[in-house]
């Protein structure tokens, strides 16, 4: 299938010499929800800003719906809706005026019925005549989404869409994003909340220090890089792991009341049967047990820390040379 | 051409004018009326004619220019500065609008407001002094040309300014003194010869002179020179804006 966004060899070095992005290759498939994860300053917003035309790239090229973002910027931008990280609105404008402005700006003729539909979907219809300054933070964020959707884009960029919103609103937004995907809109979101990516994304990209560390189908990523743990609740806490079990991948929790066995999801022989047999031989009893897969957050932290360690190693190597 | 885009910016800016009617229209009309009362009706009645025109009528073109220059710069600079300040500029930059269309929307709205204001002041002046317009076509031409040119200049200031002080500094410290010293209240022939020559370096002299000629057929400098200087400033502003969008100066990283 033809990707809706194609990024090749993209790089951005600012005037001061800071390299925000280097050699990014990425393809976004039509109709997917793609989550871009990365620590602060990793380059997520720069990447989005380049695709949307707010920042000029230093090298590489980007196409949106087969239109080059620089040569065919009109066609490329018509396809894009952007919800930036910061809530930036004209405080004294009305909600209706703001969405009407956005639609016109993107070259679309007036369509009050479409704007009404969006405002109703986002529970803003009752506030359509209110000045933006009177809206709550959550409503302002929903208004930003309404503005981005006003010109019926086929690609929606959400830069940290749920930063600072309450749990209920976050759930509503997730629901709305899924609805958009179902209606054929491609959604690219950046987020600090890994649970958000875990909950919604079809694919995940991890960006760190301006480099795309990996791009993977979320389920595959969690299977490929995830680990599983078997936790046993002990009736009598242990001071330390018995010598007879020392060769197993075991650890105790803080007060010794839980014995945790780590195993590989992909492995055919998880070793659980052998572990339980040896536990019995060591006369260690347990009153409860449960298993847990590593979350996307743990995978993400491992990836970013791994890359950081690698970077520091390289730096110290260069210093020694 | 994204006509809907131009229309959206234009209507948005005009809507701001109607929201702030007292500040945008009523206040400049009132302050210019005070000039007419003080210099036209009160002091003007005790002064002689200047170049065959009563003093009250003589100052009308200069006062309209004073308001026109100030308002054109202020409307256009604020129009583009505020989205930069509030962050809403992201939407304009990410929209399928060209540099020309952005400028047409913002500058078109700023110039429209200034022209409306100029005409309102002209109508208001009728309550205080009698005047005539010998060359209405040229009067409108100068009004439109000056409003557009100084709205472009205001747009440049709005892009350049990164705080509210900078937004005010050029209109208050440079444009207003140049207008006062550009013959708004006197004919430059009334100055000593040396200062007459110095005054010719003030671009506002050419605007006021041309505009006054359209009213009364008297001018400090040749009409062709007035039109030429106004067009030259227009071209300079357009070139600067072209450079701004080409390089992304203070609007794009």
Interface residues (C-beta under 8 A of the other chain):
Chain A: X14 X15 X52 X53 X54 X55 X56 X73 X74 X75 X76 X77 X78 X80 X82 X84 X86 X88 X89 X90 X91 X92 X93 X97 X100 X101 X102 X103 X104 X105 X106 X107 X108 X109 X147
Chain B: X2 X4 X5 X7 X8 X9 X11 X12 X15 X16 X19 X86 X87 X88 X90 X91 X92 X93 X94 X95 X96 X97 X98 X248 X252 X253
